[in-house]
Amino acid sequence: MTDHDLKQGDRGAPRSRDHDLKRGLGRAFGVRTSPLRPAARWLDTNLGGSGLLREELRHIFPDSWAFFLGEIALYCFIILVATGIFLALFFQASEAPVAYQGSYAPLHGAEMSAAYDSVVNLSLDVRAGLLVRQVHHWAALVFVGALIIHLIRMFVTAAYRRPRRINYLIGVSLVLLVGMNGLMGYSLPDDLLSGTGLRIAFSITESIPFVGPALASLLFGGEFPTSGLIARIYPVHIFLLPAAIAGLLGAHLGLLWLQRHTQFPGKGRSDQTIVGTPMVPAYALRTTGYLLIVGGVCAAFAAFVQINPVWLYGPYRPWDATTAAQPDWYMGWLEGAVRMWPGWDIQIGGLLIPAIFWPAVIIPGLIFTPLFLVPWLDWVATRDGAFHNVLLLPGQHPARTALAAGFITFLSVLLVAGGNDVFAIMFGWSQPTFLRVLQYLIFLLPPLIALFTYVLLRGRARRWATTVR
Amino acid sequence: MSAGRQDPGRGPHVRTWPVGLGIAATIGGAIAFVWSFVVGASNAWIGGSLALALLGLGLALAFWGRDLADDEVIAGRYPVPPDDTDGQAALATQLDEHASVITRRSFLSKFLLFGVGVFALSQAVLLGALGPWPGSSLFSTGWSKGRRLVTEDGEPVTRDVLATGGFLVAFPEGGDDKASSQVALLHFVNGDFVPQPGRESWSPENFVAYSRVCTHAGCPVAEYIDVDQMLVCPCHQSAFDVLHGAKPVAGPAARPLPQLPLAIDKDGYLVAQSDFLESVGPGFWDAS
C-alpha cells in the first residue's frame, strides 16, 4: 500500500484509475488478484501495520511435542473462562438459608445456603449444567497438571536461562495463582467438603505467629464460620485472580513472541538461527486443533467421569464431617505435609507456634522460594549468564535432571500422604504404620531417586557425547 | 527443506482420510449434541457428543497442520542479544537528566516522596474494614454456667438419655456459636474413666464432654471408635484417648481436646459448670 493509495482513500474518492489499470493488466496477464485485497486495504487504512502483520504471520515456531504443554495450559484457561461465564449465570454467592425444593429427593426440605442450593440446581435441574460444571472442574485439574509438567520441562531443559529469566518468574507465579484460584473455586459450592477445606484454611492462617489471628479474622471477616465468606471468595475467584492470571499469561506470551521460542539442538539450529514452521498456516491449524482436542478431552472426562458430586456430600455444617476427604489433587501435597508433620507445638513463654504452621506455611515457602530463584541458583552453580536459545537435553546434564527427579519424588510422597487414609483402607494397611513408613520415605526416597537418575543419565550422557560428537 | 510428499499442482500432500473422518465425526457429534440436549438426555450423551465433535474437528485440524508442517520448515533469526553499551549509557544519562529536574529541588523532592509514602500507608486502614479484630472471639464459646446440653435437634440431654458406653454430639441450649461449642458427650462405664488431676468434679456420674473441634486443623472430631476409646478426626486422622483427658495418641495433633466441666442439675439435666477453661480448636499465637 503506497502513500498515493492512502491519499485517495482519505479523500473518499473512487478507486484510482491507476489501481483499476493495474488490476486489468493483472487479469490480462493471468496474475491472480486476491479477493482479500479489500480486507488488507481496510486493515491498513484503519489500523496500519500490514507489513508487520505479514511478518508476524510467518513467525517461526520450533517443533516439539514438549512445546505444547504450555499451550494445553493456555487452552484450559480459555475453557475455564468460557465455562465459568456459564456457571456464573446460575451461581448465587450467598449463605442465606433456603429450603431445598429441587428434584434431588434425599435433600428435599433440607436447609442449606443459597450457594449450595444454586450449585445443586445447576447440577441436577439445568440442562447441560452438570456437563459445564464438570468440564470447568476437569479443565482446572488439567490446567494445573499441564502447568506443572510445563514447569518441569522448563527446568530439565534449562529454558529459564537468559533471556527468559523474567518469563520463568511469570510462569512460576502463574502456577501459584492458578492453584490458589482452584482452591477458591472448590470452596464456592459450600458443600461439606468445601466448607471443611475453608475451616482448615482458617486454622492455617490462624497459626501464623503474631499476626495469625488478626490476619485470619480480616481475611475471613471474623471467626470461622462467618456469613458472607462465599460472597467474599466469589469476586476473587471470578475476577481478581482470573484478571491477574490473564495479565500474566498475556505478558508470558508477549515475551515468548518477542524473544521467540527456544528450540532443541539440531541441524541448522543455533542460538542465532531458529528453525521451525511458520505461524500460518501449519502452526495455526495445529494449535487450533489442540485447543479443540483439549476441550474434547475435558468434555469426555466431564461426560463419563463424575467429579465433585456436591449433592452427595450435603451442605456444609460445621459439626458434620466425612471420611476420605481429599482436596483436589494439586493441593494434595500440602494435605500430605499437614498429615505427616508430627504434633510439635512450640511454646515460647506464654506464646504458641502451632505444629501446623510448619507444614502448611513454611514448607510451601521452602518449595516455592527456590523454585522462583532457579535461574539465579543456576547461575551460581554454572556461572553461565549468557543468552541461550538452544535448549539442553534432559539427558545431557544429569545433575539438573536428577535434582528435578528428587524434587518430583518429594512432592509425590507428600501427595500419597495426602491420601494415606484412602490408601490404607484400599490395601488393608494400618493407617498409623503407613504414615510412619511415609515419614521415613520422605527422607529416603527423594535422594535415592535423584541418585538413581544421576547414575542412569551419566552413563547415557557419556555415550551421547562420544557417539554424537 | 521439504520433507513430505508433494501432490503435483495441489501443494503439500495432506492425507484425506484422517481429516475427512474427523470432520465427519464433528458433524455427527454436533447433531447428536443438539438431539441429546433437546430431548434432555443424560450427561454422558450430551458430554459424549460434545467430546466427539470437539475431538473430531481438533484431530482434523491437527492432522492437516501436521502434514503442512512437514512441507514447510524454515529458518529465521533470533533477536540479537543487545550489546549496545553506548546506547545503555546514553539512556542512563538521559534518565538522570529527567530525574534531576525534580531532584535538584532537594527538599521539595524528598518532601514529595514522603507525602506519597504517607498517603499510600494511610490507605492501608481500609484493610481494617475486612473483618473485626479477633478480640475474645477465639477464647469464648456458647457455654456458660448452668447452660444445658442439647442435641442437634434442640432436645435437652438428661442423665437418662445416654446409657453407659454411649456417645452423642451436644450443643449449648439456645444454639449460640454451635461451630466452636460442639462437644462429644460420652458416658463411661463406672471405673473406666480416669479424671485428670484438678478435673475430678467435671465428670458427674461418668458423663464426660470434650470439645469436638480438632486442635490440629479445626475439623470436627467426628468418629468415635468405642473399642479403642478414641475420638478420631476424619480430616488428618488425629486420634484422642478419651479415657485419659483426650490426649492425642496418633496423627498430627499436639494438644488434647479441651474438656467441658459438666454438672447434673436437680432435674437431671446435664449442664455446663462454665465455659471451657482454655481456647478450643487449633492453636494460635496467644492461645491459652
Chai-1 contact restraints between the chains, C-beta under 6 A:
chainA,res_idxA,chainB,res_idxB,connection_type,confidence,min_distance_angstrom,max_distance_angstrom,comment,restraint_id
A,I60,B,G76,contact,1.0,0.0,6.0,A-B,restraint_1
A,A128,B,I46,contact,1.0,0.0,6.0,A-B,restraint_2
A,L130,B,N43,contact,1.0,0.0,6.0,A-B,restraint_3
A,L131,B,N43,contact,1.0,0.0,6.0,A-B,restraint_4
A,L131,B,I46,contact,1.0,0.0,6.0,A-B,restraint_5
A,L131,B,G47,contact,1.0,0.0,6.0,A-B,restraint_6
A,T196,B,C219,contact,1.0,0.0,6.0,A-B,restraint_7
A,R199,B,G218,contact,1.0,0.0,6.0,A-B,restraint_8
A,I200,B,A217,contact,1.0,0.0,6.0,A-B,restraint_9
A,S203,B,A217,contact,1.0,0.0,6.0,A-B,restraint_10
A,S203,B,G218,contact,1.0,0.0,6.0,A-B,restraint_11
A,S203,B,P282,contact,1.0,0.0,6.0,A-B,restraint_12
A,E206,B,F284,contact,1.0,0.0,6.0,A-B,restraint_13
A,P209,B,W285,contact,1.0,0.0,6.0,A-B,restraint_14
A,F210,B,W285,contact,1.0,0.0,6.0,A-B,restraint_15
A,G212,B,F284,contact,1.0,0.0,6.0,A-B,restraint_16
A,G212,B,W285,contact,1.0,0.0,6.0,A-B,restraint_17
A,P213,B,P134,contact,1.0,0.0,6.0,A-B,restraint_18
A,P213,B,L138,contact,1.0,0.0,6.0,A-B,restraint_19
A,P213,B,F284,contact,1.0,0.0,6.0,A-B,restraint_20
A,A214,B,P134,contact,1.0,0.0,6.0,A-B,restraint_21
A,S217,B,G131,contact,1.0,0.0,6.0,A-B,restraint_22
A,S217,B,P134,contact,1.0,0.0,6.0,A-B,restraint_23
A,L218,B,L130,contact,1.0,0.0,6.0,A-B,restraint_24
A,L218,B,G131,contact,1.0,0.0,6.0,A-B,restraint_25
A,G221,B,G131,contact,1.0,0.0,6.0,A-B,restraint_26
A,G222,B,G131,contact,1.0,0.0,6.0,A-B,restraint_27
A,G222,B,P132,contact,1.0,0.0,6.0,A-B,restraint_28
A,E223,B,S137,contact,1.0,0.0,6.0,A-B,restraint_29
A,P225,B,A179,contact,1.0,0.0,6.0,A-B,restraint_30
A,R260,B,Y78,contact,1.0,0.0,6.0,A-B,restraint_31
A,G268,B,A75,contact,1.0,0.0,6.0,A-B,restraint_32
A,Q272,B,Y78,contact,1.0,0.0,6.0,A-B,restraint_33
A,T273,B,A75,contact,1.0,0.0,6.0,A-B,restraint_34
A,I274,B,G76,contact,1.0,0.0,6.0,A-B,restraint_35
A,I274,B,Y78,contact,1.0,0.0,6.0,A-B,restraint_36
A,V275,B,A75,contact,1.0,0.0,6.0,A-B,restraint_37
A,T277,B,A69,contact,1.0,0.0,6.0,A-B,restraint_38
A,T277,B,E72,contact,1.0,0.0,6.0,A-B,restraint_39
A,P281,B,L68,contact,1.0,0.0,6.0,A-B,restraint_40
A,A282,B,G65,contact,1.0,0.0,6.0,A-B,restraint_41
A,A282,B,L68,contact,1.0,0.0,6.0,A-B,restraint_42
A,A282,B,A69,contact,1.0,0.0,6.0,A-B,restraint_43
A,A282,B,E72,contact,1.0,0.0,6.0,A-B,restraint_44
A,L285,B,L61,contact,1.0,0.0,6.0,A-B,restraint_45
A,L285,B,W64,contact,1.0,0.0,6.0,A-B,restraint_46
A,L285,B,G65,contact,1.0,0.0,6.0,A-B,restraint_47
A,R286,B,A62,contact,1.0,0.0,6.0,A-B,restraint_48
A,R286,B,G65,contact,1.0,0.0,6.0,A-B,restraint_49
A,T288,B,L61,contact,1.0,0.0,6.0,A-B,restraint_50
A,G289,B,G58,contact,1.0,0.0,6.0,A-B,restraint_51
A,G289,B,L61,contact,1.0,0.0,6.0,A-B,restraint_52
A,G289,B,A62,contact,1.0,0.0,6.0,A-B,restraint_53
A,L292,B,L54,contact,1.0,0.0,6.0,A-B,restraint_54
A,L292,B,L57,contact,1.0,0.0,6.0,A-B,restraint_55
A,L292,B,G58,contact,1.0,0.0,6.0,A-B,restraint_56
A,I293,B,G58,contact,1.0,0.0,6.0,A-B,restraint_57
A,G295,B,L54,contact,1.0,0.0,6.0,A-B,restraint_58
A,G296,B,A51,contact,1.0,0.0,6.0,A-B,restraint_59
A,G296,B,L54,contact,1.0,0.0,6.0,A-B,restraint_60
A,G296,B,L55,contact,1.0,0.0,6.0,A-B,restraint_61
A,G296,B,G58,contact,1.0,0.0,6.0,A-B,restraint_62
A,A299,B,G47,contact,1.0,0.0,6.0,A-B,restraint_63
A,A299,B,L50,contact,1.0,0.0,6.0,A-B,restraint_64
A,A299,B,A51,contact,1.0,0.0,6.0,A-B,restraint_65
A,A299,B,L54,contact,1.0,0.0,6.0,A-B,restraint_66
A,A300,B,A51,contact,1.0,0.0,6.0,A-B,restraint_67
A,A302,B,G47,contact,1.0,0.0,6.0,A-B,restraint_68
A,A303,B,A44,contact,1.0,0.0,6.0,A-B,restraint_69
A,A303,B,G47,contact,1.0,0.0,6.0,A-B,restraint_70
A,A303,B,G48,contact,1.0,0.0,6.0,A-B,restraint_71
A,A303,B,A51,contact,1.0,0.0,6.0,A-B,restraint_72
A,F304,B,A44,contact,1.0,0.0,6.0,A-B,restraint_73
A,P318,B,A179,contact,1.0,0.0,6.0,A-B,restraint_74
A,W319,B,Q182,contact,1.0,0.0,6.0,A-B,restraint_75
A,W319,B,P220,contact,1.0,0.0,6.0,A-B,restraint_76
A,A321,B,C219,contact,1.0,0.0,6.0,A-B,restraint_77
A,A321,B,P220,contact,1.0,0.0,6.0,A-B,restraint_78
A,A321,B,A222,contact,1.0,0.0,6.0,A-B,restraint_79
A,A321,B,P234,contact,1.0,0.0,6.0,A-B,restraint_80
A,T323,B,P234,contact,1.0,0.0,6.0,A-B,restraint_81
A,R339,B,H236,contact,1.0,0.0,6.0,A-B,restraint_82
A,W341,B,P252,contact,1.0,0.0,6.0,A-B,restraint_83
A,G343,B,P248,contact,1.0,0.0,6.0,A-B,restraint_84
A,G343,B,P252,contact,1.0,0.0,6.0,A-B,restraint_85
A,G343,B,A253,contact,1.0,0.0,6.0,A-B,restraint_86
A,G343,B,A254,contact,1.0,0.0,6.0,A-B,restraint_87
A,D345,B,A254,contact,1.0,0.0,6.0,A-B,restraint_88
A,L351,B,W285,contact,1.0,0.0,6.0,A-B,restraint_89
A,L352,B,G283,contact,1.0,0.0,6.0,A-B,restraint_90
A,L352,B,A287,contact,1.0,0.0,6.0,A-B,restraint_91
A,P354,B,G283,contact,1.0,0.0,6.0,A-B,restraint_92
A,A355,B,A254,contact,1.0,0.0,6.0,A-B,restraint_93
A,I356,B,A217,contact,1.0,0.0,6.0,A-B,restraint_94
A,F387,B,P81,contact,1.0,0.0,6.0,A-B,restraint_95
A,N389,B,Y78,contact,1.0,0.0,6.0,A-B,restraint_96
A,D421,B,Q237,contact,1.0,0.0,6.0,A-B,restraint_97
A,P432,B,A250,contact,1.0,0.0,6.0,A-B,restraint_98
